[in-house]
Amino acid sequence: MWPSNCNLCILLFLCILNPGLCANFVDVDVGIVLHMESWIGKSIHSSIMMALSDFYARNGGCRTRIVFHTRDSKGDRLQAISSVLDLLNTVKVHAIIGPEAYIGSELLGSFTDNKPKVPIFCFACKSLLQYPQLFQIKEDESAMAKSIVAVIESYKWRDVIFMHEEANHGSELLQYLLESFQDKNIRVTYRSIISASAKYDQINQELHNLMSIHTTVVIVDMSPSLASRVFLNAKRLGMMSKEYAWILTQKTIDILQSNEFQVIESLQGALGFRTYIPASSRLHYLTKRWKEKFSREVPMLAIWAYDTIWALAESIERVGVPQNGSILVSEILKINGFKGMSGEFRLSERKVVSNGFEIVNAIDYGERKVGYWTSSKGIRRAHPHLNDVALHSRINYIEDVIWPEGSTTTPKGWIMRANPGTKLRIGVRTGLKFKHFVNAVHDNKTNVTTATGFSVEVFNTCINALPYKVPYEFVPFAKGSYDALIQKVYMKEIDGVLGDSTILANRSELVDFTATYTDLGFGTLAKIKRKDMWIFLKPLDVNLWLTVAAFVIFTGFVVWAIEAMNQESETSSSQRIGTIFWLILLTIFSAQKEKLSSNLSRFVIFSWLILVLILITSYTATLSALMTVEQFELASKGGIVGFHGGSFFGGVTINNMNFTDSKQRSYYTYDDYAEALSKGGKNGGADAIVDEVPYIKMFLGKYRSDYAMVSSQPITSGFGFIFAKGLQQVTADMSKAIAKIREDGSLRSLEKKWFEGEFSVLPEDSSTMPKTLNLDRFGGLFVISGISSALALVISVLYLVRAKMEMDNIISLVARRNLMATIRYLLHRNVIHR
């Protein structure tokens, strides 16, 4: 009897200390469906048990107690669904935790749609409106996609490979990625699908497929177990190299917690995303307990499972034993959020609200945080420098990443694929008569083609400047035009074309062009004539020359008259007249040294100087144009126009350059050009040559003293290098290299080397003889100058009359003398001092 009484006493003592132990509890059945042999399944189950124990330890007065019923899905989808149905129908649970393996929201929802609507907290499903009982306890795929896109955009990668498990794994994330990529002009070049049960040889074959693709940015979205096999094979095949960038999603990131050294070693240099969890004392305590038990980090799904149990337990405590699942679902949705292990735990639209992501770098057989991403702030550094004044300018960049093979250089995201011994086949035309751009020669003995010329040097400069090696060889073509070579590129017979090939819209439909490395458009070439010894008179017509001479005389008379009425010296009238006229003439050269005593005469000289300045400027401009091309009148007089024989336009473009009623002749060498222009159209040659601007520049480098480009029109887009459609990255990088050598002056240096100096080019609208200046264009200027001079003369006379005579003397003089005698009297008796 004594042992029984002793146990009873102990029980009574405990009830006094904690009345909740003696209360009547109401059991609430909750089901668990997990793969109990997997690390994630074990972690979630352990976290659930810890959470339930911690909840009731803190809340001792609860009236309800959750009773778990665990089912092992064994990693099989059908077994997981069968377990869910068994828990609903047989056990009649009030809630289900799991499964953690992908089943599909539609599939799971359809099987449970006609069952009691109990809440199902799924770790691998998404919430759907048609199935309100499903709760998404995993990271929001939309936020995951945005964070990945932000990092990819920060490194300026434009092509990626997306690798995921079979059976629609990753399809939801891929959908969000494609939407975000489209906005940022990023492309998924290849979608790699690997079965969860794939063998090593199957994984190996898929990785070989990836090795044949130019893109080297790989996004991996699969379970850690499958990812470990993938990375072990990738390491063995040499894909964990500095050229690659491997990005791990939230689903894959737990592979970094693997206990296998080979797996961790194969991951070095990878970049991963993990859900961001703010530090807290509760999390620190949980992590400590967890490591004591498992010696590993707590998986994110386990942390969410912990908070989910707290939310479920609180909801059950509020409603008691729910009569139906809808009541419990509604109660769970009323939770506005609470401070959990994951931070602020909230369920919005039946899914966990993301706190953002931390970006980690696999390095030194561990990991290092290099940045964070949140929807509100985007990317930010993990360890910002407090005194870094440039921090704000780098706000959208993570810290320096150590890439595979310990490289600190960011992978370009694209490499030139070539099998050992193979090279890009670049087509070149041999036997061209215009050899300054491409002069290709094939040696039949050695079977080697060499090429020189301006285009060849630009090509070599650019391709050697690429951040990767592009082996290539020249393939000679003695026959055929560039259009024929473009067809060969389109048919995959060759990979590209090097030459003076013009960028055209119809050609761009078949191949890709780089940016132009020459000037744009067509120009008109003409011979400079130098036989007219009177060309200096032609800028002004006869009427304008006569008007200028008349105004020289008129202005000289006005200044002489004003100065005579105000002359204090004893200089004779004849001497004053000579001095004044020299003064007027010298103003043309701004060399006058004579001093004027009257402000009115200075005003007249000022107005004359304005007229002279405008006339000299216009005269100089017109004379320069006339001396460049003296008599080029093809546009309206039906002259002979030559063109580049064998080129793509074949003379048709001449009709677009306003050469109406002109006869056309083809020429094939620069010497032909020079000979034809020297003869002229009337002597069996040509009055002008129409060709692309680069050809004309090359011609003028050789014959620049006797010829000039008199007009140009941007009808074409210049010369560019040609590559096949599958070599977009090479084309883009070559275009960047062309832009760079244009900016740093290297391209200009090559032009000077091959074009041999500068040349004169007239304005674009100067296709005809510059017009002679006439009086109509300057009439207003002469009127202003004439009125100014006349007005100054009248004012001077009035001043003189007013100072010389009283009104009665003026009347007397007018009455006794005629007008001319009065004026002579006033001039000879000048005593006014102004």
VEXVO-6691 format. One record per residue (C-alpha): x, y, z. Coordinates in steps of 0.1 Angstrom, whole numbers, plus 5000, padded with zeros to 4 digits. Example, Ala and Ser with C-alpha at 12.3 -4.5 7.8 and 13.67 -1.06 7.14 Angstrom:
<pts>
512349555078513749895071
</pts>
This chain:
<pts>
500050005000502850245007504050284972500550354960499950614986503350774978502550804941499250954950500851214972503351304945500551354920498551574943501651784950502251834912498551934907498952194934502052344917500452324881496752284880496852234843498251884848495151774865492751944840490851744814492351794780490551774747492551594721492651734686493951494659496451644634498051434607501651454594502751324560506451334554509251134538510751024571513950884556514951214540516851484558514151744551511351514563513251434595514051804600510451914597509151634619511751714646510852084644507152004647507851814679510052094694507452354685504552164702506652094733507652464735504152584729502552384757505452454780504852834776501052794776500352564805496652644808495552524774492352324772493352134740496151904732497251824696497751464690499951374659499351094635502451044614502550884580505650804559505250894523508550724514509150994488506350864466503551094453500850834453501850714488501651074500498151124485497050784499498350884534496451214532493151034523493750784550494151064576491051234564488750934561489950694588491550904615489451204607492151454615491351824619494551944601497351794581501051904581502851814548503751664525507051824518507651654484506151794453502651664445500951954427498252184442495652084416496251714422496251734460493251974459491151754436491651444458490651634489487951854474485051634484486551554518486151754550487752104543490452074569493552294566496452134548499852294554501852184524505552254521505752194483502352324470501052674462497852824474494952824449491653014451489652704442491052514471490852734502492052454525495552454510498152674528501552734511504252694537507252764514508853064498506853274473508153174439507453524426509753684451512353414444512253494407512653874413515653824435517353604410516653844381518054134402521353954407521653844371520854194359523554334382526154124365524754214331524253854320521753824292521453444287520853174313520252804316517452684338517852334353515052164374513551834383511151644361507451614370506951994368509452074395510452434390507752504364506152764386509452944393510352924356507053094348507853384371511453394358510253414322507953704330510753894349513353804323511253944295511054284312514954294315515754154281517253834296516753504277516553144289518652974262518152614274515752434299517352124314515051874330516451584351514351314367514651274405515450904399518050974371521150764371524650894369524950824331521651014325522851314345526151294327524451294293522451604302525551784315527251714282524251884265524952184286528652184277527652224240525752544248527552884248525653004279527452944312525053094338523052804353520152834377519652514396516152454411515952094424516051894456519451874475519651504469519451534431521551844431524351664449524551404421524451684395527351884410529451574415529151504378529651864369532851874389534151564372533351704338535252034345532052244346532852394380535352624363535853004364533853044332530652914349528253084373526052844393523052984411521152784437517552854445515852834479514852474471518552374464520452584489520252324517522752114497525352344514524552154546525551824532527751594553529551464522532951634517532851554479529551734475530652044494533952044474531952034441529952344452532852584457532152914440528352864437525953144445522853064465519653224478518253144513515253294529516253584552515653524589516253814613518453734643516553684676517253524710514553254703516153164670519553154687518252914714516552694688519652674667521752584697519452304706519352184670523052164665523451974698521051724684521951714647525251904643523752074613522052404604518252424607516552404573514252684564511252454560511852324596511752684609508552754590507152424603507952544638506052874634503152684616502652464646502452764669499852934646497852604644498052544682496852894690493952874665492852534679492952674714490652954704488052744686488352424707487552114688486452244654483152104642484352144606487552244589486252574576485952714611489652634618490752774584488953104591490553124625494053064611493553344585492653584614496253564626497753904616501253794624503453714653507153714662508153364654511453184647511353304610510753664621507353824614505353514606502253614585499953424561498553634533496253474508497053144525500753164519503853274539504853634534508453664523511053854544513453864515516553654508520153644519522653574491525453334501528653234484529952874488533652924498536252754520533952444523531352664540529452974530529753354533526953604532527553854503524254034501520554064508517554114486514154254497511254364476511454714490515154784488516454544461520054424465522254554492525554444506525854204535528554414553528254774542531254994549530255274573532855514559532355414522531355734504530755534473528255294490525155464476526555434441527055054446523754994464522554754437525654534439526554244463529954204478532854044458532153684451534653404449533653214418534552844409538352774408538853064433538453324406537653674416536753774380532953764373532153504346531153664314528153424311529153304277532053114261532953024226532452654222534852474199535852114197539552044200541152134166538052314152537852684144535352934132535252924094535353294082534753344045536853594026536653683989539853653968540753823936539054153945540054453925539454693955542154543976542554814003539754674025540354294020543254144000542953774005545453523989545153143991548352933990547552613972550752443984550152504022546352534018546452844039544653174032546053494044544453834042545454204047543654534045541754784065538754554072541154264082543054484107539854604123538654244126541854124141541954414166538454344178538553974180541853984199540254224224537453974233537653834269537753484255539753324227537953274194540053044171539253104134540553034099539853204066537953014039538653154004535953223978537253323944533753343929530553493940529253813956528753883993525153783989526353443978528653424009525753524031523753234018526553004027526553144063522753094064523152734053525852674080528652604055530752884070530453074103530953424092532253664065535053924068535054194042533654524030530154394033527354654035524754624063521354584046517954494059517354194037520754054046520054094083517153844080519653564072522753664093523753884121525854204115528154364140528054744145529454934115533155014116533055274087531155584078527555564066525955614032526955703997529055983984529656163951533256183938534256463913537456603899538556943911539057183882541757463885541757643851539757963858542158263866539158483874537558263899538058513926535358733910532758463909531558463945529758793938527658873907528159183885525359383902526759313936530259423926528959743911526859813942529859763964531960003942529160263943528860243981532560293985532260623966529060723984530460644019533660824011531761134000529661134031532661094054534561364035531661604036531161554074534861594081535061904058532262074077534162004109537762044097540162254118543362174099544662364070544662054048543362124013540161974000541961753975544161604002541161534024539361353996542261123990542661054027539060974032538860734003541960544015540260524048537160364033539160114013541360014042538459934064537959624043541159494058540759654092543959844086542860204089545060444110543460784101541760954129538261104124537261424143533461394141531261134159528961134129531761024105532660754130529060634130529160614091532360414092530860184118527860104096530260054067532359814087529259594095528459574058532059494049532259214076529259034064530359064028533858934035532458634054530058534027532658594000535258364017532758074022531558093986535058113972536157813992533357603978534057723943537757643945536857283957534457193929534357453903531757333878529957033891526457043875525456683871522256693889520356883863522356853831522256473825526056403829527756063830527655903864529955613873529455353900531155063917530854773893530054443909528654603941525254513956523354823943524454793906523755163899520155153912520955373942522055653918518455723912517955793949520656063948518856313925520956233894518056273870518456183833522056073839523755793820525455533842528755343837530455083859534055093870536054833889539254983902540455313917542555363886539455343865537855603888540755843883540955793845537155833840537056163860540156293843538556243809535156383819531756283806532156443772535356263764534255903772534855923810532556023838531556353854531056193888531455863906528855743931530055493957529955413993531755664016534455414028535455343992535555713984537655784015540055514004540255663969540956013982543755874003545455783971544356073948543356343974545056633956542856633924539456503936536956563963533756413977531156683969528156523986527056234008523756084018523155824046521355574024523255264037524455164072528155124064530254804066529954534092531254184100528953894094528253604117525753324118522553364138523753114164526753334173524853624188527253664217530253684194528453944173527454144204530954134218532554234185530154524183531254634218534854604207534254814176532655084198535655074222538255114195536255394180536155574214539855524222541055634188542355294176539955294147540955644137544555534137543755244113541855484090544855714088547155424081545055294052543355614039546655804039545556144052542756394053540556504025537956774019534256704020531656954011528356984030525756714023523556944002526357063979525656823950525657113926527857423920527557673949525357973939526958313933526058583958523758853943522359183953518959033963520558863993522259184006519859453995518659514030522159554043522959824017519760004024520560024061524060144054522860404029520160544051522660564080525160754059522560994045521061064079524561134093525161384065521761564070522361594108525861734102524462004078521762094103524262134131526362364108523362574097522162624133525562724146526462964116523463174110520763344129517263304114517263654098520663594082519463264068516463444052518663724039521163484023518363274007516863593993520163733978521863413967520963093952521262753971524662643958526262973967524862944002526362594006529862713993529763004018528962774047531762524038534462794033533562974066533562674089534162794125532162534144533862334171531962014181
</pts>
